[in-house]
Amino acid sequence: MEKTNLQLVECPRDAMQGWPKIIPTAEKITYLQSLLSVGFHTIDCGSFVSPRAIPQMADTLQVLNSIENNTDTKLLVIVANKRGAEQAVQQQKVHYLGFPFSISETFQQLNTNSSIAQSLGRVADIQQLCLLHQKQLVVYLSMGFGNPYGDAYDQQILLRWAGEIAAMGVTTVSLADTVGMATPAQVSTAVATLALQYPQVQIGIHLHSSPQNWQQKIEAAVVAGCTRFDGALLGIGGCPMAKNELVGNMNMEWMVVFLQQQGLLTGIDNKALQRARQLATTIFI
């Protein structure tokens, strides 16, 4: 594998949002503080969405106000509409806003209660807010590797919607495998297709995976030109809006070890990583 500048995005928000019991705010703050010492490029730390839809994230503002970030690690929050974005851009500690844009009409309705066309308008509004407030928008193309709901899916559909988003000036697009259905071949094809077509856009992946083929997926993504990788310690997580059995996030610890062994990753404090992992085992029980 060719050496490249990889960015790791740790996603405690994704791990927490579907957890069956409410995690106390103080525990979230302590956990995020420990993750900030590891050396991740970005931490997906919360969301400004309806507390009725995602009650686990209702305390995101309190958490943000309480953590101290004296590191180079950037913070990302998820938003689902302009109202949430208006809250998020006011937060000085937030660098990235993430928006889940599904290329499946069915899942877009499930996830954000809006159509694809309506969501495209939301992306435009949020991008303008980000530019106005010196934030960066990350658009997650969910169902980016296939569609379990029976909606049409092919490379042309993927290219169409990625093109619409790139035309708005969005410079980071992350392909999301929300229900863990992607094969290594699909990861390779999707990443390479977008990387070739939109060289001005950083292509990332947000994979959910069982233990069986996670490494092959990571290898395929790296070779295809992916430079931004999402994951979560312990492999916990999943979208509660998917309405099916959750498939966990890509296990961040596995990714770190593999990428370090390949000589592709530097800057991670392995002792701090192990401390954060141990803390995670006391929170996610």
GUGUZA-500687 format. One record per atom (N, C-alpha, C): atom name; x, y, z. Coordinates in steps of 0.1 Angstrom, whole numbers. Example, Ala and Ser with C-alpha at 12.3 -4.5 7.8 and 13.67 -1.06 7.14 Angstrom:
REM residues 2
ATOM site     u     v     w
ATOM    N   132   -57    78
ATOM   CA   123   -45    78
ATOM    C   132   -33    78
ATOM    N   128   -22    71
ATOM   CA   137   -11    71
ATOM    C   129     0    79
REM end
This chain:
REM residues 285
ATOM site     u     v     w
ATOM    N     8   -12     0
ATOM   CA     0     0     0
ATOM    C     9    13     0
ATOM    N     5    22    -8
ATOM   CA    12    35    -8
ATOM    C     9    43     4
ATOM    N    20    48    10
ATOM   CA    19    56    22
ATOM    C    11    69    19
ATOM    N     1    72    28
ATOM   CA    -7    84    25
ATOM    C   -10    91    39
ATOM    N   -16   102    38
ATOM   CA   -20   110    50
ATOM    C   -34   106    54
ATOM    N   -36    97    63
ATOM   CA   -49    92    67
ATOM    C   -54   100    79
ATOM    N   -67   102    79
ATOM   CA   -74   108    90
ATOM    C   -84    98    97
ATOM    N   -82    97   110
ATOM   CA   -91    88   117
ATOM    C  -102    96   125
ATOM    N  -114    92   123
ATOM   CA  -126    99   130
ATOM    C  -132    89   140
ATOM    N  -130    92   152
ATOM   CA  -136    83   163
ATOM    C  -150    88   165
ATOM    N  -160    79   166
ATOM   CA  -174    82   166
ATOM    C  -181    78   179
ATOM    N  -178    84   190
ATOM   CA  -186    80   202
ATOM    C  -201    84   201
ATOM    N  -204    94   193
ATOM   CA  -218    98   191
ATOM    C  -226    86   185
ATOM    N  -220    80   175
ATOM   CA  -226    68   169
ATOM    C  -227    57   178
ATOM    N  -217    55   187
ATOM   CA  -217    44   196
ATOM    C  -228    46   207
ATOM    N  -230    59   211
ATOM   CA  -239    62   222
ATOM    C  -254    63   217
ATOM    N  -256    68   205
ATOM   CA  -270    72   201
ATOM    C  -280    61   202
ATOM    N  -276    48   199
ATOM   CA  -285    37   200
ATOM    C  -284    29   212
ATOM    N  -276    33   222
ATOM   CA  -274    25   234
ATOM    C  -287    24   242
ATOM    N  -290    13   247
ATOM   CA  -304    11   252
ATOM    C  -306    18   265
ATOM    N  -296    22   273
ATOM   CA  -299    30   285
ATOM    C  -291    43   284
ATOM    N  -297    53   290
ATOM   CA  -291    67   289
ATOM    C  -278    67   296
ATOM    N  -268    72   289
ATOM   CA  -255    74   295
ATOM    C  -254    88   302
ATOM    N  -251    88   315
ATOM   CA  -250   101   322
ATOM    C  -241   111   315
ATOM    N  -245   124   316
ATOM   CA  -237   134   309
ATOM    C  -223   134   314
ATOM    N  -221   132   327
ATOM   CA  -207   133   333
ATOM    C  -199   122   327
ATOM    N  -204   110   324
ATOM   CA  -197    99   319
ATOM    C  -193   103   304
ATOM    N  -202   109   297
ATOM   CA  -199   113   283
ATOM    C  -187   123   283
ATOM    N  -187   132   292
ATOM   CA  -177   142   292
ATOM    C  -163   136   296
ATOM    N  -163   127   305
ATOM   CA  -151   120   309
ATOM    C  -146   112   297
ATOM    N  -155   105   291
ATOM   CA  -151    97   279
ATOM    C  -145   105   268
ATOM    N  -152   116   264
ATOM   CA  -147   124   254
ATOM    C  -134   131   257
ATOM    N  -132   134   270
ATOM   CA  -119   140   274
ATOM    C  -108   130   272
ATOM    N  -111   117   275
ATOM   CA  -100   107   273
ATOM    C   -97   105   258
ATOM    N  -108   106   250
ATOM   CA  -105   104   235
ATOM    C   -97   115   229
ATOM    N   -99   127   235
ATOM   CA   -91   138   230
ATOM    C   -76   137   232
ATOM    N   -72   128   241
ATOM   CA   -58   127   243
ATOM    C   -51   116   234
ATOM    N   -59   109   226
ATOM   CA   -54    98   218
ATOM    C   -47   103   205
ATOM    N   -52   114   199
ATOM   CA   -45   118   187
ATOM    C   -54   116   174
ATOM    N   -67   114   176
ATOM   CA   -75   112   164
ATOM    C   -76   126   157
ATOM    N   -78   125   144
ATOM   CA   -80   137   136
ATOM    C   -93   144   140
ATOM    N  -104   137   142
ATOM   CA  -117   142   145
ATOM    C  -124   133   154
ATOM    N  -132   139   163
ATOM   CA  -141   131   172
ATOM    C  -156   136   169
ATOM    N  -164   126   164
ATOM   CA  -178   128   162
ATOM    C  -185   127   176
ATOM    N  -187   139   182
ATOM   CA  -190   139   196
ATOM    C  -205   141   200
ATOM    N  -213   144   191
ATOM   CA  -227   147   195
ATOM    C  -236   151   183
ATOM    N  -248   155   186
ATOM   CA  -257   159   175
ATOM    C  -267   169   180
ATOM    N  -271   178   171
ATOM   CA  -281   187   173
ATOM    C  -293   183   165
ATOM    N  -301   173   171
ATOM   CA  -312   168   164
ATOM    C  -323   167   175
ATOM    N  -335   163   171
ATOM   CA  -347   163   180
ATOM    C  -344   153   191
ATOM    N  -345   157   204
ATOM   CA  -343   148   215
ATOM    C  -354   137   215
ATOM    N  -365   140   209
ATOM   CA  -375   129   208
ATOM    C  -371   118   199
ATOM    N  -363   121   188
ATOM   CA  -358   111   179
ATOM    C  -346   104   185
ATOM    N  -337   112   190
ATOM   CA  -324   106   196
ATOM    C  -322   111   210
ATOM    N  -329   106   220
ATOM   CA  -328   111   234
ATOM    C  -314   110   240
ATOM    N  -307   101   235
ATOM   CA  -293    99   240
ATOM    C  -284   112   238
ATOM    N  -288   120   228
ATOM   CA  -280   131   224
ATOM    C  -286   144   229
ATOM    N  -295   144   237
ATOM   CA  -302   156   242
ATOM    C  -293   166   250
ATOM    N  -282   160   255
ATOM   CA  -273   168   263
ATOM    C  -260   173   255
ATOM    N  -261   173   242
ATOM   CA  -249   176   234
ATOM    C  -244   190   238
ATOM    N  -252   200   239
ATOM   CA  -247   213   242
ATOM    C  -240   214   256
ATOM    N  -246   207   266
ATOM   CA  -240   207   279
ATOM    C  -226   200   278
ATOM    N  -226   189   271
ATOM   CA  -213   182   269
ATOM    C  -202   191   263
ATOM    N  -206   197   252
ATOM   CA  -197   206   245
ATOM    C  -192   217   254
ATOM    N  -201   223   262
ATOM   CA  -197   234   271
ATOM    C  -187   229   282
ATOM    N  -187   216   285
ATOM   CA  -180   211   296
ATOM    C  -166   206   292
ATOM    N  -164   201   280
ATOM   CA  -151   195   276
ATOM    C  -141   206   273
ATOM    N  -129   203   275
ATOM   CA  -118   212   272
ATOM    C  -109   205   261
ATOM    N  -107   212   250
ATOM   CA   -99   207   239
ATOM    C   -87   216   237
ATOM    N   -76   211   242
ATOM   CA   -63   218   239
ATOM    C   -54   210   230
ATOM    N   -61   202   221
ATOM   CA   -54   194   212
ATOM    C   -56   198   198
ATOM    N   -50   191   188
ATOM   CA   -53   194   174
ATOM    C   -65   187   169
ATOM    N   -71   178   177
ATOM   CA   -83   170   173
ATOM    C   -95   180   171
ATOM    N  -102   178   160
ATOM   CA  -113   186   157
ATOM    C  -126   179   161
ATOM    N  -136   187   164
ATOM   CA  -149   181   169
ATOM    C  -159   182   158
ATOM    N  -167   172   156
ATOM   CA  -178   171   146
ATOM    C  -191   169   153
ATOM    N  -202   175   149
ATOM   CA  -215   172   154
ATOM    C  -224   169   142
ATOM    N  -234   161   144
ATOM   CA  -244   158   133
ATOM    C  -256   167   134
ATOM    N  -261   171   123
ATOM   CA  -273   179   122
ATOM    C  -282   173   111
ATOM    N  -295   175   113
ATOM   CA  -304   169   103
ATOM    C  -313   179    96
ATOM    N  -311   192   100
ATOM   CA  -319   203    93
ATOM    C  -312   216    96
ATOM    N  -318   227    91
ATOM   CA  -312   240    92
ATOM    C  -313   244   107
ATOM    N  -324   241   114
ATOM   CA  -325   245   128
ATOM    C  -313   239   136
ATOM    N  -310   227   134
ATOM   CA  -299   221   142
ATOM    C  -286   227   138
ATOM    N  -284   230   125
ATOM   CA  -272   236   120
ATOM    C  -270   250   126
ATOM    N  -281   258   128
ATOM   CA  -280   271   133
ATOM    C  -275   270   148
ATOM    N  -279   260   155
ATOM   CA  -274   258   168
ATOM    C  -259   254   168
ATOM    N  -256   245   159
ATOM   CA  -242   239   158
ATOM    C  -232   250   154
ATOM    N  -235   259   145
ATOM   CA  -225   268   140
ATOM    C  -221   279   151
ATOM    N  -230   280   161
ATOM   CA  -227   289   172
ATOM    C  -217   284   182
ATOM    N  -213   271   180
ATOM   CA  -204   265   190
ATOM    C  -190   266   186
ATOM    N  -182   274   193
ATOM   CA  -169   277   190
ATOM    C  -160   264   189
ATOM    N  -163   254   197
ATOM   CA  -155   242   198
ATOM    C  -157   233   186
ATOM    N  -168   235   179
ATOM   CA  -172   226   168
ATOM    C  -165   231   155
ATOM    N  -158   222   148
ATOM   CA  -152   225   135
ATOM    C  -160   220   123
ATOM    N  -165   208   125
ATOM   CA  -173   201   114
ATOM    C  -188   200   118
ATOM    N  -196   202   108
ATOM   CA  -210   197   109
ATOM    C  -212   186    99
ATOM    N  -218   175   103
ATOM   CA  -221   163    95
ATOM    C  -235   162    92
ATOM    N  -238   160    79
ATOM   CA  -252   158    75
ATOM    C  -254   145    68
ATOM    N  -264   137    73
ATOM   CA  -266   123    67
ATOM    C  -276   124    55
ATOM    N  -270   123    43
ATOM   CA  -277   124    31
ATOM    C  -278   110    24
ATOM    N  -290   104    25
ATOM   CA  -292    91    19
ATOM    C  -295    91     5
ATOM    N  -289    82    -3
ATOM   CA  -293    81   -17
ATOM    C  -304    70   -18
ATOM    N  -309    66    -7
ATOM   CA  -321    58    -6
ATOM    C  -333    67    -2
ATOM    N  -343    68   -10
ATOM   CA  -354    76    -6
ATOM    C  -361    71     6
ATOM    N  -362    58     8
ATOM   CA  -368    51    19
ATOM    C  -360    55    32
ATOM    N  -347    53    32
ATOM   CA  -339    56    44
ATOM    C  -339    71    47
ATOM    N  -339    79    37
ATOM   CA  -339    94    40
ATOM    C  -351    98    48
ATOM    N  -362    92    44
ATOM   CA  -375    94    52
ATOM    C  -374    89    66
ATOM    N  -368    77    67
ATOM   CA  -367    71    81
ATOM    C  -357    79    90
ATOM    N  -347    84    84
ATOM   CA  -336    90    91
ATOM    C  -338   105    95
ATOM    N  -343   112    85
ATOM   CA  -345   127    87
ATOM    C  -359   132    84
ATOM    N  -368   123    81
ATOM   CA  -382   126    79
ATOM    C  -383   136    67
ATOM    N  -375   134    57
ATOM   CA  -376   143    45
ATOM    C  -372   135    33
ATOM    N  -376   140    21
ATOM   CA  -373   133     9
ATOM    C  -358   137     5
ATOM    N  -353   130    -5
ATOM   CA  -340   133   -10
ATOM    C  -339   147   -15
ATOM    N  -349   151   -23
ATOM   CA  -350   165   -28
ATOM    C  -350   175   -17
ATOM    N  -358   173    -7
ATOM   CA  -358   182     5
ATOM    C  -345   183    12
ATOM    N  -338   171    13
ATOM   CA  -326   170    20
ATOM    C  -315   177    12
ATOM    N  -315   177    -1
ATOM   CA  -306   184    -9
ATOM    C  -307   199    -6
ATOM    N  -319   204    -5
ATOM   CA  -321   218    -1
ATOM    C  -315   221    13
ATOM    N  -316   211    22
ATOM   CA  -311   213    35
ATOM    C  -295   214    34
ATOM    N  -289   205    26
ATOM   CA  -275   206    24
ATOM    C  -271   220    20
ATOM    N  -278   225    10
ATOM   CA  -274   239     5
ATOM    C  -275   249    16
ATOM    N  -286   249    24
ATOM   CA  -287   258    35
ATOM    C  -276   257    45
ATOM    N  -273   244    49
ATOM   CA  -263   242    59
ATOM    C  -249   246    54
ATOM    N  -246   243    41
ATOM   CA  -234   247    36
ATOM    C  -232   262    36
ATOM    N  -242   270    34
ATOM   CA  -242   284    35
ATOM    C  -239   289    49
ATOM    N  -245   282    59
ATOM   CA  -243   285    73
ATOM    C  -228   282    76
ATOM    N  -223   271    72
ATOM   CA  -210   267    75
ATOM    C  -200   278    69
ATOM    N  -202   282    57
ATOM   CA  -193   292    51
ATOM    C  -194   305    58
ATOM    N  -206   309    63
ATOM   CA  -207   321    70
ATOM    C  -200   321    83
ATOM    N  -200   309    90
ATOM   CA  -194   308   103
ATOM    C  -181   301   104
ATOM    N  -174   300    93
ATOM   CA  -161   293    92
ATOM    C  -161   279    98
ATOM    N  -171   272    94
ATOM   CA  -172   257    97
ATOM    C  -171   249    84
ATOM    N  -169   236    85
ATOM   CA  -168   228    74
ATOM    C  -179   217    74
ATOM    N  -185   215    63
ATOM   CA  -196   205    62
ATOM    C  -191   192    57
ATOM    N  -194   181    64
ATOM   CA  -192   168    59
ATOM    C  -205   161    56
ATOM    N  -206   157    43
ATOM   CA  -219   150    39
ATOM    C  -217   135    39
ATOM    N  -225   128    46
ATOM   CA  -224   113    46
ATOM    C  -234   108    36
ATOM    N  -229   101    26
ATOM   CA  -238    95    16
ATOM    C  -242    81    22
ATOM    N  -253    81    29
ATOM   CA  -257    68    35
ATOM    C  -263    59    25
ATOM    N  -263    46    27
ATOM   CA  -266    36    17
ATOM    C  -257    38     5
ATOM    N  -245    42     7
ATOM   CA  -235    44    -4
ATOM    C  -230    32   -11
ATOM    N  -233    20    -6
ATOM   CA  -228     8   -12
ATOM    C  -238    -1   -16
ATOM    N  -251     3   -15
ATOM   CA  -262    -6   -19
ATOM    C  -274    -2   -11
ATOM    N  -285    -9   -14
ATOM   CA  -298    -5    -8
ATOM    C  -306   -17    -4
ATOM    N  -308   -19    10
ATOM   CA  -316   -30    15
ATOM    C  -331   -28    14
ATOM    N  -335   -16    10
ATOM   CA  -349   -13    10
ATOM    C  -357   -14    -3
ATOM    N  -349   -19   -13
ATOM   CA  -356   -21   -26
ATOM    C  -355    -9   -35
ATOM    N  -349     2   -31
ATOM   CA  -348    14   -39
ATOM    C  -336    11   -50
ATOM    N  -337    18   -61
ATOM   CA  -327    16   -71
ATOM    C  -313    21   -66
ATOM    N  -303    13   -70
ATOM   CA  -289    17   -66
ATOM    C  -280    13   -77
ATOM    N  -271    22   -82
ATOM   CA  -260    18   -91
ATOM    C  -250    30   -90
ATOM    N  -239    28   -97
ATOM   CA  -228    38   -96
ATOM    C  -233    52  -102
ATOM    N  -241    52  -112
ATOM   CA  -246    64  -117
ATOM    C  -255    72  -107
ATOM    N  -262    65   -99
ATOM   CA  -270    71   -89
ATOM    C  -261    77   -78
ATOM    N  -251    70   -74
ATOM   CA  -241    75   -65
ATOM    C  -234    87   -70
ATOM    N  -229    87   -83
ATOM   CA  -223    98   -89
ATOM    C  -232   110   -90
ATOM    N  -244   108   -93
ATOM   CA  -253   119   -95
ATOM    C  -254   127   -82
ATOM    N  -257   120   -71
ATOM   CA  -259   128   -58
ATOM    C  -246   133   -53
ATOM    N  -235   126   -54
ATOM   CA  -222   131   -50
ATOM    C  -219   144   -58
ATOM    N  -222   144   -71
ATOM   CA  -220   155   -80
ATOM    C  -228   167   -75
ATOM    N  -241   165   -72
ATOM   CA  -249   176   -67
ATOM    C  -243   183   -54
ATOM    N  -238   174   -46
ATOM   CA  -232   179   -33
ATOM    C  -218   186   -36
ATOM    N  -210   180   -44
ATOM   CA  -197   186   -48
ATOM    C  -199   200   -54
ATOM    N  -210   202   -62
ATOM   CA  -212   214   -69
ATOM    C  -216   225   -59
ATOM    N  -220   222   -47
ATOM   CA  -222   232   -37
ATOM    C  -210   237   -30
ATOM    N  -198   231   -33
ATOM   CA  -186   234   -26
ATOM    C  -183   226   -14
ATOM    N  -190   216   -12
ATOM   CA  -187   206    -1
ATOM    C  -174   199    -4
ATOM    N  -164   199     5
ATOM   CA  -151   193     2
ATOM    C  -148   180     9
ATOM    N  -158   175    17
ATOM   CA  -156   162    23
ATOM    C  -169   154    22
ATOM    N  -168   143    16
ATOM   CA  -180   133    14
ATOM    C  -175   120    20
ATOM    N  -183   114    29
ATOM   CA  -180   101    35
ATOM    C  -191    91    31
ATOM    N  -187    80    25
ATOM   CA  -196    70    21
ATOM    C  -199    61    33
ATOM    N  -212    61    36
ATOM   CA  -217    54    48
ATOM    C  -224    41    45
ATOM    N  -219    30    51
ATOM   CA  -225    17    50
ATOM    C  -234    15    62
ATOM    N  -245    21    62
ATOM   CA  -253    22    75
ATOM    C  -257     9    81
ATOM    N  -260    -1    72
ATOM   CA  -265   -14    77
ATOM    C  -255   -25    75
ATOM    N  -242   -22    72
ATOM   CA  -231   -32    71
ATOM    C  -232   -41    60
ATOM    N  -237   -37    48
ATOM   CA  -239   -47    37
ATOM    C  -228   -46    27
ATOM    N  -219   -37    28
ATOM   CA  -208   -35    18
ATOM    C  -199   -47    17
ATOM    N  -195   -51     6
ATOM   CA  -184   -60     4
ATOM    C  -171   -52     1
ATOM    N  -159   -59     2
ATOM   CA  -147   -52    -1
ATOM    C  -147   -47   -16
ATOM    N  -152   -54   -25
ATOM   CA  -153   -50   -39
ATOM    C  -161   -38   -41
ATOM    N  -173   -37   -34
ATOM   CA  -181   -26   -34
ATOM    C  -175   -13   -29
ATOM    N  -167   -15   -18
ATOM   CA  -160    -4   -12
ATOM    C  -150     1   -22
ATOM    N  -142    -8   -28
ATOM   CA  -132    -4   -37
ATOM    C  -138     4   -49
ATOM    N  -149    -1   -55
ATOM   CA  -155     5   -67
ATOM    C  -161    18   -63
ATOM    N  -168    19   -52
ATOM   CA  -175    32   -49
ATOM    C  -164    43   -46
ATOM    N  -154    40   -38
ATOM   CA  -144    50   -34
ATOM    C  -136    54   -46
ATOM    N  -132    44   -54
ATOM   CA  -124    48   -66
ATOM    C  -132    56   -76
ATOM    N  -145    53   -78
ATOM   CA  -153    60   -87
ATOM    C  -154    75   -83
ATOM    N  -157    77   -70
ATOM   CA  -159    91   -66
ATOM    C  -145    99   -66
ATOM    N  -135    92   -61
ATOM   CA  -121    98   -61
ATOM    C  -117   103   -75
ATOM    N  -120    95   -85
ATOM   CA  -116    98   -98
ATOM    C  -124   109  -104
ATOM    N  -137   109  -101
ATOM   CA  -147   119  -107
ATOM    C  -146   132  -100
ATOM    N  -143   132   -87
ATOM   CA  -143   145   -79
ATOM    C  -130   146   -71
ATOM    N  -119   149   -78
ATOM   CA  -106   149   -71
ATOM    C  -105   161   -61
ATOM    N  -113   171   -62
ATOM   CA  -113   182   -53
ATOM    C  -120   179   -40
ATOM    N  -126   167   -39
ATOM   CA  -134   163   -27
ATOM    C  -126   152   -20
ATOM    N  -125   153    -7
ATOM   CA  -119   142     1
ATOM    C  -130   132     3
ATOM    N  -126   119     0
ATOM   CA  -136   108     1
ATOM    C  -132   100    14
ATOM    N  -142    99    22
ATOM   CA  -141    91    34
ATOM    C  -150    79    34
ATOM    N  -149    70    44
ATOM   CA  -158    59    46
ATOM    C  -162    58    61
ATOM    N  -175    55    62
ATOM   CA  -181    53    75
ATOM    C  -187    39    74
ATOM    N  -179    29    78
ATOM   CA  -184    15    76
ATOM    C  -189     9    89
ATOM    N  -199     1    88
ATOM   CA  -204    -8    98
ATOM    C  -201   -22    94
ATOM    N  -195   -30   103
ATOM   CA  -190   -42    98
ATOM    C  -189   -53   109
ATOM    N  -192   -65   105
ATOM   CA  -190   -77   114
ATOM    C  -175   -80   114
ATOM    N  -170   -88   123
ATOM   CA  -156   -91   124
ATOM    C  -150   -99   112
ATOM    N  -159  -104   104
ATOM   CA  -154  -114    94
ATOM    C  -145  -107    83
ATOM    N  -149   -95    78
ATOM   CA  -142   -90    66
ATOM    C  -139   -75    68
ATOM    N  -137   -70    80
ATOM   CA  -134   -56    82
ATOM    C  -121   -52    76
ATOM    N  -111   -61    78
ATOM   CA   -97   -58    73
ATOM    C   -97   -57    58
ATOM    N  -104   -66    51
ATOM   CA  -104   -65    36
ATOM    C  -111   -52    31
ATOM    N  -121   -47    39
ATOM   CA  -128   -35    35
ATOM    C  -118   -23    37
ATOM    N  -111   -23    48
ATOM   CA  -101   -12    50
ATOM    C   -91   -12    39
ATOM    N   -85   -24    36
ATOM   CA   -75   -25    25
ATOM    C   -81   -20    12
ATOM    N   -93   -24     9
ATOM   CA   -99   -20    -4
ATOM    C  -100    -4    -4
ATOM    N  -104     2     7
ATOM   CA  -106    16     7
ATOM    C   -93    24     6
ATOM    N   -83    19    12
ATOM   CA   -70    26    12
ATOM    C   -65    25    -3
ATOM    N   -65    14    -9
ATOM   CA   -60    12   -22
ATOM    C   -68    21   -32
ATOM    N   -81    22   -30
ATOM   CA   -89    30   -39
ATOM    C   -88    45   -37
ATOM    N   -81    49   -27
ATOM   CA   -78    64   -25
ATOM    C   -85    70   -14
ATOM    N   -91    62    -5
ATOM   CA   -98    68     7
ATOM    C   -88    74    17
ATOM    N   -90    85    23
ATOM   CA   -81    91    32
ATOM    C   -87    94    46
ATOM    N  -100    92    48
ATOM   CA  -107    95    60
ATOM    C  -115    83    64
ATOM    N  -113    78    76
ATOM   CA  -119    66    81
ATOM    C  -126    68    94
ATOM    N  -139    65    95
ATOM   CA  -146    65   107
ATOM    C  -146    52   114
ATOM    N  -147    52   127
ATOM   CA  -148    40   135
ATOM    C  -152    43   149
ATOM    N  -153    33   158
ATOM   CA  -157    35   172
ATOM    C  -150    24   180
ATOM    N  -145    28   191
ATOM   CA  -139    18   200
ATOM    C  -149     8   205
ATOM    N  -144    -5   205
ATOM   CA  -152   -16   208
ATOM    C  -162   -20   197
ATOM    N  -162   -13   186
ATOM   CA  -171   -16   175
ATOM    C  -185   -14   178
ATOM    N  -188    -5   187
ATOM   CA  -202    -3   191
ATOM    C  -209     7   182
ATOM    N  -222     6   180
ATOM   CA  -229    17   173
ATOM    C  -238    11   162
ATOM    N  -245    21   156
ATOM   CA  -255    17   146
ATOM    C  -266    28   146
ATOM    N  -272    29   135
ATOM   CA  -283    40   134
ATOM    C  -296    35   139
ATOM    N  -301    40   149
ATOM   CA  -314    36   154
ATOM    C  -326    38   145
ATOM    N  -324    46   135
ATOM   CA  -334    49   125
ATOM    C  -335    39   114
ATOM    N  -325    29   114
ATOM   CA  -325    19   103
ATOM    C  -336     9   104
ATOM    N  -342     8   115
ATOM   CA  -353    -1   117
ATOM    C  -350   -16   114
ATOM    N  -338   -20   117
ATOM   CA  -334   -34   116
ATOM    C  -323   -37   126
ATOM    N  -318   -49   126
ATOM   CA  -308   -52   136
ATOM    C  -295   -44   133
ATOM    N  -290   -38   144
ATOM   CA  -279   -29   142
ATOM    C  -266   -37   140
ATOM    N  -258   -32   130
ATOM   CA  -245   -38   128
ATOM    C  -235   -27   133
ATOM    N  -226   -32   142
ATOM   CA  -217   -22   149
ATOM    C  -208   -14   139
ATOM    N  -202    -4   145
ATOM   CA  -192     4   137
ATOM    C  -180    -4   135
ATOM    N  -172     0   126
ATOM   CA  -159    -5   124
ATOM    C  -151    -3   137
ATOM    N  -145   -14   142
ATOM   CA  -138   -13   155
ATOM    C  -125    -4   153
ATOM    N  -125     7   160
ATOM   CA  -114    17   158
ATOM    C  -100    11   163
ATOM    N  -100     3   173
ATOM   CA   -88    -3   178
ATOM    C   -82   -12   168
ATOM    N   -90   -20   161
ATOM   CA   -85   -29   150
ATOM    C   -79   -21   139
ATOM    N   -86   -10   135
ATOM   CA   -81    -2   124
ATOM    C   -68     5   128
ATOM    N   -66    10   140
ATOM   CA   -54    16   144
ATOM    C   -42     6   143
ATOM    N   -44    -6   149
ATOM   CA   -33   -16   148
ATOM    C   -30   -19   134
ATOM    N   -40   -22   126
ATOM   CA   -37   -26   112
ATOM    C   -30   -15   104
ATOM    N   -35    -3   105
ATOM   CA   -29     8    98
ATOM    C   -15    12   103
ATOM    N   -12    10   115
ATOM   CA     1    12   121
ATOM    C    10     2   116
ATOM    N     6   -11   115
ATOM   CA    14   -22   110
ATOM    C    18   -20    96
ATOM    N     9   -14    88
ATOM   CA    11   -11    74
ATOM    C    20     1    72
ATOM    N    23     8    82
ATOM   CA    31    21    81
ATOM    C    23    32    76
ATOM    N    10    32    77
ATOM   CA     1    42    71
ATOM    C    -4    52    81
ATOM    N    -1    50    94
ATOM   CA    -7    59   104
ATOM    C     4    62   115
ATOM    N     4    75   117
ATOM   CA    13    80   128
ATOM    C     5    90   137
ATOM    N    10    94   148
ATOM   CA     4   104   157
ATOM    C    -6    99   167
ATOM    N    -8    85   168
ATOM   CA   -17    80   178
ATOM    C    -9    76   190
ATOM    N   -14    80   202
ATOM   CA    -9    77   215
ATOM    C   -15    64   219
ATOM    N    -8    53   217
ATOM   CA   -14    39   220
ATOM    C   -17    37   235
ATOM    N   -10    43   244
ATOM   CA   -13    42   258
ATOM    C   -26    49   261
ATOM    N   -28    61   255
ATOM   CA   -40    69   257
ATOM    C   -52    61   251
ATOM    N   -49    55   239
ATOM   CA   -59    47   233
ATOM    C   -64    36   242
ATOM    N   -55    29   248
ATOM   CA   -59    18   257
ATOM    C   -66    23   270
ATOM    N   -63    35   274
ATOM   CA   -70    40   286
ATOM    C   -84    44   282
ATOM    N   -86    49   270
ATOM   CA   -99    53   265
ATOM    C  -107    40   263
ATOM    N  -101    30   257
ATOM   CA  -108    17   255
ATOM    C  -113    11   268
ATOM    N  -104    11   278
ATOM   CA  -108     6   291
ATOM    C  -120    14   297
ATOM    N  -120    27   295
ATOM   CA  -131    35   300
ATOM    C  -144    31   293
ATOM    N  -142    29   280
ATOM   CA  -154    25   272
ATOM    C  -160    12   277
ATOM    N  -152     3   282
ATOM   CA  -158   -10   287
ATOM    C  -166    -8   300
ATOM    N  -164     4   307
ATOM   CA  -172     7   319
ATOM    C  -184    15   316
ATOM    N  -185    21   304
ATOM   CA  -196    29   300
ATOM    C  -206    21   292
ATOM    N  -201    13   283
ATOM   CA  -210     5   274
ATOM    C  -212    -9   280
ATOM    N  -219   -10   291
ATOM   CA  -222   -23   298
ATOM    C  -237   -25   300
REM end
